[in-house]
Amino acid sequence: MEQEVFVPVPAERLRAALADPAQVARAVPGLQQDAGTEPVAGRLKVRVGGHTITYRGALRVSPREDGAYAVEGDATEVRGSGVVKPILTLWLREADAGTTLRFEGTASADGRIAELPSEAVDAAVTRLLNRFAANLAAETAETAETAETAETAETAEAAEAVDADALDDAADHVDAGDAGDAIDDVDDVDDVDESPVPGPVFEAEVSPAGLEDLAGPGEPPAEAAHARRTMIGRSAEEVDHAPPRGRYAPVPAPQTVVPNSTLRWAAPAAALVVASAIVVGRALRRRG
């Protein structure tokens, strides 16, 4: 059996991935690892034609002195007694923009898979190796990306540390320079000559004309004096409680008109007079 697969990954990354059993286990398509077993061990479902066979076993990848890798496996059917033992040799050959993986070897098998057509078995093995190579290349790409991210983070941290140290050094130099400048400024202040102290302000001579200007007008006008006398004549209480005038004057409340007391008794008196007249008239009629 021979099979070649090209992947766009350098050979160095593939060799690093083949040296890591965890990456090899993740590259095997459909492998379900069992807890507490070897890194490349567990259950594997293989579809051959229209049949699905589940195997439980282990796979070992070891480097050889000639630069190739020996791939050996041993698997047993979960629902049967069939056994499969592949023995393969993996070669890595560098190519343009990638690497070519070449698989060579044989396999011994019995059980259900031995009863199926050889063409279907070869197609299933070819599909399995192609997917293994593609998964291995993807694993190397993810590992390289993770390593680059970690390296970038470390570089950024180192740059931040260097920048912080540089800022501290610059701050120290600036503080030292400011201190020296401050000392020089103090020395310059000490060297300045003392200026003469001006004399008292109240001892200066002022002319009479200037005093007359400050005094202002002599007497207020007659209207202002009259208004002042009027306000002084009124007490503070009268000024505070004086009602407002003009548009702000309060509106007087409407007064209720009370009728005269004489008119109030006029109607009852008239009714009494009419009733008396009627009674007298009836009495006179009876006598006559």
Disulfide bonds with the S-S distance in Angstrom:
none
